[in-house]
Amino acid sequence: MADRIKLTAVFLIITCTLCWGQVISSGRSKITVVPENADTLSPEIIMLSPQVGKEEVFNCNVNRLNIVGEIRDNAAIKTFLINAAPVTLSGKNVFTSQVVLNQGMNEFDLLAIDVHDNYAKLKLRINYTLNKPVMHVEEVEIKGNFYGLLIGIDHYKDPGFPNLDNPIRDVERLYRVLESKYNFNKGNIKVIRDAGYKDIIKALDELSKTITVDDNLLIFYAGHGWWDKDANIGYWLPADATQSSKEAWFRNSTLRDYVMEIKSKHTLLVTDACFGGSIFKTRSVTIEAPMAIGKLYELKSRKAMTSGTLTTVPDRSAFTHYLIDRLENNEQEYLSSEQLFSSIRIPVINNSNVVPQYGEIMQVGDEGGDFIFISKQ
């Protein structure tokens, strides 16, 4: 009997030695062999906004906000879920998901699984109350310059296109607020009044030669626009556009090509024109995310906001009025274009017959970042 016990002990020692580097899973007679060099490290879920620890509760006073974060892992991420719903990651594993909050405590279960089936879980707890929370803002490292191209057209040579009263006045007002309140140097803002087709091309050519990969560009256009529904093409109408020929009509596709060519860190297109919504595929956004500003600035962006979709817009623009008013009265040090749009969308809808739109410009290199308006110190 003693010999049998010794033999059994020796067999167990040999078996354990052979199984070194193997994982014995639960279940009857089931052994899963894991190669010695296999990745067994779990992903890491990093919250950027709200920026809270594992046991902390984030307090807010809005019933909708975006949760922003990133997933760090040596392997590719196969699946990312928030409350069992799949969420798309950017090329750098950054996620943004809008959530709707009920008053009181809200819990969100985040799950990241990589291609080796390693996983990480995180529970995010958000307390929604009507009391205004204290918001902490991070510092953002700014390397480049801020450029502005502001185009306003009041007068048209072709009598078939009615003149407008306010675009030039609007671009001059926008120029003043950008130069006085935000990180736009006077010499880096170009204002073109009653721009012709060649004026627009020349200005964009100059920007493509001047702007570097660290710089930021704001393009603002106010004037007539046109949508050719048969050809599925949108246009800006410069001052020298004529009804008899499209030779001087500025195509949205040409604008998109320039946005791709200009190697800026961030480009924001704001267009207060008829049919401005034809430039991009829209999305609905709301960000209350000052702690995520650094990450949004770090990632490349190509965003657009317009005064409407495929409908005409009035000469006296509620869109531009509220846009500039929000910039003039902004008290935040960092204001993302998403936050700016969210603050004007409802007032524009309530005071006009247009529905403003916001989204990424299609196929020009957007990586999930955002244009950030930075107040002068």
C-alpha positions as CSV (number, residue, x, y, z in Angstrom):
1,M,0.0,0.0,0.0
2,A,2.8,2.4,0.9
3,D,4.5,1.7,-2.5
4,R,1.3,2.6,-4.3
5,I,1.0,5.9,-2.4
6,K,4.6,6.7,-3.3
7,L,4.0,6.0,-7.0
8,T,0.9,8.2,-6.9
9,A,2.9,11.0,-5.4
10,V,5.6,10.7,-8.0
11,F,3.0,10.6,-10.8
12,L,1.4,13.8,-9.4
13,I,4.8,15.6,-9.3
14,I,5.5,14.6,-12.9
15,T,2.0,15.6,-14.0
16,C,2.3,19.1,-12.4
17,T,5.7,19.6,-14.0
18,L,4.4,18.7,-17.4
19,C,1.4,21.1,-16.9
20,W,3.6,24.1,-16.1
21,G,2.4,26.9,-18.4
22,Q,-1.0,25.2,-18.8
23,V,-4.4,26.4,-17.5
24,I,-6.7,23.7,-16.2
25,S,-10.2,25.0,-16.7
26,S,-13.3,23.9,-14.7
27,G,-15.3,21.1,-16.1
28,R,-14.9,17.4,-16.3
29,S,-11.6,16.3,-17.8
30,K,-11.2,19.5,-19.8
31,I,-7.7,21.0,-20.2
32,T,-7.0,24.2,-22.2
33,V,-3.4,24.6,-23.3
34,V,-2.0,28.1,-23.3
35,P,1.3,28.8,-25.1
36,E,4.1,30.0,-22.9
37,N,4.3,33.3,-24.8
38,A,0.5,34.0,-24.9
39,D,-0.8,37.4,-23.9
40,T,-2.7,37.0,-20.6
41,L,-2.7,40.6,-19.6
42,S,-6.1,42.2,-19.2
43,P,-7.0,45.5,-21.0
44,E,-7.1,48.7,-18.9
45,I,-10.1,51.0,-19.1
46,I,-9.2,54.7,-18.5
47,M,-11.9,57.2,-17.9
48,L,-11.2,60.7,-19.3
49,S,-14.6,62.2,-18.6
50,P,-16.0,61.9,-16.1
51,Q,-12.6,61.4,-14.5
52,V,-13.3,59.3,-11.5
53,G,-11.7,56.4,-9.6
54,K,-13.1,52.9,-9.3
55,E,-15.1,53.6,-6.1
56,E,-15.9,57.3,-6.7
57,V,-19.2,58.8,-7.8
58,F,-19.4,61.6,-10.4
59,N,-22.0,64.3,-9.6
60,C,-23.5,66.3,-12.5
61,N,-26.5,68.5,-13.1
62,V,-27.3,67.5,-16.8
63,N,-29.4,64.6,-17.8
64,R,-27.4,63.9,-20.9
65,L,-23.6,63.7,-21.3
66,N,-20.9,61.9,-23.1
67,I,-18.7,59.5,-21.3
68,V,-15.2,59.6,-22.8
69,G,-12.3,57.3,-22.2
70,E,-9.6,55.1,-23.8
71,I,-8.6,51.4,-23.5
72,R,-5.0,50.5,-23.2
73,D,-3.8,47.0,-24.2
74,N,-0.9,45.5,-26.0
75,A,-3.4,43.5,-28.1
76,A,-6.2,44.7,-30.3
77,I,-9.6,45.2,-28.6
78,K,-12.2,42.8,-30.0
79,T,-15.3,44.0,-28.1
80,F,-16.2,47.0,-26.0
81,L,-19.6,47.2,-24.3
82,I,-21.4,49.7,-22.1
83,N,-24.3,48.1,-20.3
84,A,-24.1,45.3,-22.8
85,A,-24.4,47.6,-25.8
86,P,-21.5,47.6,-28.3
87,V,-19.6,50.9,-28.6
88,T,-17.3,51.8,-31.5
89,L,-13.7,52.7,-30.7
90,S,-11.6,55.2,-32.6
91,G,-8.3,54.2,-34.2
92,K,-6.5,54.9,-30.9
93,N,-9.0,53.0,-28.8
94,V,-10.8,56.1,-27.6
95,F,-14.5,55.8,-27.0
96,T,-17.3,58.4,-26.7
97,S,-20.8,57.4,-25.8
98,Q,-23.8,59.6,-25.0
99,V,-25.8,58.5,-22.0
100,V,-29.2,59.6,-20.7
101,L,-29.4,59.9,-16.9
102,N,-32.3,59.4,-14.5
103,Q,-32.4,61.7,-11.5
104,G,-30.4,60.0,-8.7
105,M,-27.7,57.3,-9.0
106,N,-27.0,55.8,-12.5
107,E,-24.6,52.9,-13.0
108,F,-22.9,51.9,-16.2
109,D,-21.0,48.6,-16.6
110,L,-18.0,48.9,-19.0
111,L,-16.5,45.7,-20.5
112,A,-13.5,45.5,-22.8
113,I,-12.3,42.2,-24.3
114,D,-9.2,41.9,-26.4
115,V,-8.5,39.4,-29.2
116,H,-7.0,36.9,-26.7
117,D,-10.2,37.0,-24.7
118,N,-8.6,38.9,-21.8
119,Y,-11.1,41.3,-20.4
120,A,-11.5,44.2,-18.0
121,K,-14.6,45.5,-16.3
122,L,-15.3,48.9,-14.8
123,K,-18.4,50.2,-13.1
124,L,-19.1,53.9,-13.6
125,R,-21.5,55.6,-11.1
126,I,-23.0,59.0,-12.0
127,N,-25.3,60.9,-9.6
128,Y,-27.6,63.3,-11.5
129,T,-28.9,66.1,-9.4
130,L,-30.2,69.6,-10.1
131,N,-27.4,71.1,-8.0
132,K,-24.5,72.6,-10.0
133,P,-21.3,70.5,-9.5
134,V,-17.8,71.8,-9.2
135,M,-16.0,71.1,-12.5
136,H,-12.2,70.7,-12.6
137,V,-10.4,71.5,-15.9
138,E,-7.1,70.2,-17.0
139,E,-4.4,72.1,-18.7
140,V,-4.0,71.6,-22.4
141,E,-0.6,71.7,-24.2
142,I,-0.9,73.9,-27.2
143,K,1.9,73.7,-29.8
144,G,0.5,75.3,-32.9
145,N,-1.2,78.5,-34.0
146,F,-4.9,79.2,-34.6
147,Y,-5.9,80.4,-38.1
148,G,-9.2,81.7,-39.3
149,L,-10.7,82.1,-42.8
150,L,-13.9,84.2,-42.6
151,I,-15.9,84.6,-45.8
152,G,-19.0,86.8,-45.9
153,I,-21.0,87.7,-49.1
154,D,-23.6,90.4,-49.2
155,H,-23.6,91.4,-52.9
156,Y,-24.0,89.2,-56.0
157,K,-23.3,90.3,-59.5
158,D,-26.1,88.2,-61.0
159,P,-29.4,89.9,-60.2
160,G,-30.9,86.4,-60.1
161,F,-29.2,85.9,-56.7
162,P,-30.7,88.3,-54.2
163,N,-28.3,90.4,-52.1
164,L,-28.0,89.8,-48.4
165,D,-27.7,92.2,-45.6
166,N,-25.9,90.5,-42.8
167,P,-23.1,88.0,-43.8
168,I,-20.3,90.7,-43.9
169,R,-21.5,92.2,-40.6
170,D,-21.5,88.7,-39.1
171,V,-17.9,87.8,-40.2
172,E,-16.6,91.2,-38.8
173,R,-18.3,90.5,-35.5
174,L,-16.8,87.0,-35.4
175,Y,-13.4,88.4,-36.3
176,R,-13.6,90.7,-33.3
177,V,-14.5,88.0,-30.8
178,L,-11.8,85.6,-32.1
179,E,-9.1,88.2,-32.0
180,S,-10.0,89.7,-28.7
181,K,-11.0,86.7,-26.6
182,Y,-9.4,83.5,-28.0
183,N,-6.0,82.3,-29.1
184,F,-6.2,83.8,-32.6
185,N,-3.5,86.3,-33.5
186,K,-4.7,89.2,-35.6
187,G,-2.4,88.4,-38.5
188,N,-3.7,84.8,-38.7
189,I,-7.3,85.7,-39.4
190,K,-8.2,86.5,-43.0
191,V,-11.6,88.1,-43.7
192,I,-12.8,88.1,-47.3
193,R,-15.8,90.4,-48.0
194,D,-17.9,89.6,-51.1
195,A,-15.5,86.8,-52.1
196,G,-15.3,85.7,-55.7
197,Y,-14.5,82.1,-56.7
198,K,-10.8,82.8,-57.2
199,D,-10.6,84.7,-53.9
200,I,-11.7,81.5,-52.1
201,I,-9.3,79.3,-54.0
202,K,-6.4,81.6,-53.4
203,A,-7.1,81.8,-49.7
204,L,-7.3,78.0,-49.3
205,D,-4.1,77.6,-51.4
206,E,-2.2,79.9,-49.1
207,L,-3.5,78.1,-46.0
208,S,-2.4,74.7,-47.5
209,K,1.1,76.1,-47.7
210,T,1.2,77.9,-44.4
211,I,-0.5,75.6,-41.9
212,T,1.5,72.9,-40.1
213,V,0.4,69.6,-38.5
214,D,0.3,71.4,-35.1
215,D,-2.0,74.3,-36.2
216,N,-5.7,74.8,-36.0
217,L,-8.0,76.2,-38.6
218,L,-11.5,77.7,-38.4
219,I,-13.3,78.2,-41.8
220,F,-16.5,80.3,-41.6
221,Y,-18.8,81.0,-44.6
222,A,-21.9,83.1,-44.8
223,G,-23.7,83.6,-48.1
224,H,-25.9,81.7,-50.6
225,G,-25.6,78.0,-51.2
226,W,-27.2,75.6,-53.5
227,W,-28.0,71.9,-53.6
228,D,-28.3,70.0,-56.9
229,K,-30.4,67.1,-55.8
230,D,-30.1,65.3,-59.2
231,A,-26.3,65.3,-59.2
232,N,-26.1,65.0,-55.4
233,I,-23.7,68.0,-55.3
234,G,-23.7,71.0,-52.9
235,Y,-22.2,74.4,-53.7
236,W,-21.2,77.7,-52.1
237,L,-22.2,80.6,-54.4
238,P,-19.4,83.2,-54.5
239,A,-20.1,86.8,-55.4
240,D,-19.3,86.2,-59.1
241,A,-21.6,83.1,-59.4
242,T,-24.1,83.2,-62.2
243,Q,-27.3,81.3,-62.9
244,S,-26.3,80.6,-66.5
245,S,-23.1,78.7,-65.6
246,K,-21.6,76.8,-62.7
247,E,-18.1,77.9,-63.6
248,A,-17.8,80.1,-60.5
249,W,-19.8,77.9,-58.2
250,F,-17.7,76.4,-55.4
251,R,-18.3,72.7,-54.9
252,N,-18.5,71.1,-51.5
253,S,-16.3,68.4,-52.9
254,T,-13.6,71.0,-53.7
255,L,-13.8,72.3,-50.2
256,R,-13.5,68.7,-48.8
257,D,-10.4,68.2,-50.9
258,Y,-8.8,71.3,-49.4
259,V,-9.7,70.2,-45.9
260,M,-7.9,67.0,-46.6
261,E,-4.9,68.8,-48.1
262,I,-4.5,71.3,-45.3
263,K,-2.4,69.4,-42.8
264,S,-3.8,71.0,-39.6
265,K,-4.2,69.3,-36.3
266,H,-7.9,70.4,-36.2
267,T,-10.1,72.0,-38.8
268,L,-13.6,73.3,-38.0
269,L,-15.9,74.3,-40.8
270,V,-18.8,76.6,-39.9
271,T,-21.2,77.4,-42.7
272,D,-24.2,79.6,-42.5
273,A,-25.5,79.0,-46.0
274,C,-28.4,77.4,-47.9
275,F,-28.0,73.6,-48.1
276,G,-24.9,73.7,-45.9
277,G,-25.7,70.3,-44.5
278,S,-24.7,68.5,-47.6
279,I,-21.0,68.5,-46.6
280,F,-21.1,65.7,-44.1
281,K,-23.0,63.0,-42.3
282,T,-24.4,64.4,-39.1
283,R,-24.6,63.1,-35.6
284,S,-26.2,64.3,-32.4
285,V,-23.7,65.2,-29.6
286,T,-23.7,66.6,-26.1
287,I,-20.4,66.8,-24.2
288,E,-20.1,68.0,-20.6
289,A,-16.5,66.9,-20.6
290,P,-13.9,69.4,-19.5
291,M,-11.6,66.7,-18.1
292,A,-11.5,65.1,-21.6
293,I,-10.4,68.3,-23.4
294,G,-6.7,67.2,-23.5
295,K,-7.6,63.9,-25.2
296,L,-10.0,65.6,-27.6
297,Y,-7.3,68.1,-28.5
298,E,-4.6,65.4,-28.9
299,L,-6.6,63.5,-31.6
300,K,-6.9,64.9,-35.1
301,S,-10.3,66.3,-36.1
302,R,-12.2,67.5,-39.1
303,K,-15.6,68.7,-37.9
304,A,-18.4,70.8,-39.4
305,M,-21.4,72.6,-38.1
306,T,-24.0,74.2,-40.3
307,S,-27.2,76.3,-40.0
308,G,-29.4,73.7,-41.7
309,T,-29.6,70.6,-43.9
310,L,-31.0,70.7,-47.4
311,T,-33.3,73.7,-46.9
312,T,-32.9,77.4,-47.4
313,V,-31.8,79.6,-44.5
314,P,-32.8,83.2,-43.8
315,D,-30.7,86.3,-44.3
316,R,-30.9,87.3,-40.6
317,S,-29.4,84.1,-39.1
318,A,-30.4,82.9,-35.7
319,F,-27.6,80.3,-36.1
320,T,-24.8,82.9,-36.5
321,H,-26.3,85.1,-33.8
322,Y,-26.3,82.4,-31.2
323,L,-22.9,81.1,-32.3
324,I,-21.2,84.4,-31.9
325,D,-23.2,85.3,-28.7
326,R,-22.1,82.0,-27.1
327,L,-18.4,82.7,-28.0
328,E,-18.7,86.3,-26.7
329,N,-20.2,85.2,-23.4
330,N,-18.3,82.0,-22.8
331,E,-16.6,81.9,-19.4
332,Q,-14.8,78.5,-19.9
333,E,-11.1,78.4,-20.6
334,Y,-11.5,75.5,-23.0
335,L,-14.6,75.2,-25.2
336,S,-14.9,72.3,-27.6
337,S,-16.9,72.7,-30.9
338,E,-19.3,70.0,-29.6
339,Q,-20.0,72.0,-26.4
340,L,-20.5,75.1,-28.5
341,F,-22.9,73.4,-30.9
342,S,-24.8,71.8,-28.0
343,S,-25.3,75.2,-26.4
344,I,-26.8,76.8,-29.6
345,R,-28.8,74.0,-31.1
346,I,-32.0,74.4,-29.1
347,P,-32.1,78.3,-29.2
348,V,-31.6,78.2,-33.0
349,I,-34.5,75.6,-33.4
350,N,-36.7,77.7,-31.1
351,N,-36.1,81.0,-32.9
352,S,-35.9,80.0,-36.6
353,N,-37.2,77.4,-39.1
354,V,-33.9,75.6,-39.4
355,V,-32.3,72.6,-37.5
356,P,-28.6,73.1,-37.2
357,Q,-26.3,70.1,-37.9
358,Y,-23.0,68.9,-36.5
359,G,-20.7,66.0,-37.5
360,E,-17.4,64.8,-39.0
361,I,-16.5,65.9,-42.5
362,M,-16.5,62.6,-44.5
363,Q,-13.3,60.9,-45.6
364,V,-10.8,63.6,-44.7
365,G,-9.0,62.1,-41.8
366,D,-11.0,62.8,-38.7
367,E,-9.7,60.6,-35.8
368,G,-12.3,61.5,-33.1
369,G,-10.7,64.7,-31.7
370,D,-12.2,68.1,-31.6
371,F,-11.5,71.8,-32.3
372,I,-11.0,73.6,-29.0
373,F,-11.6,77.3,-28.5
374,I,-9.0,78.5,-26.0
375,S,-9.6,81.7,-24.1
376,K,-6.8,84.2,-23.8
377,Q,-5.3,84.5,-20.3
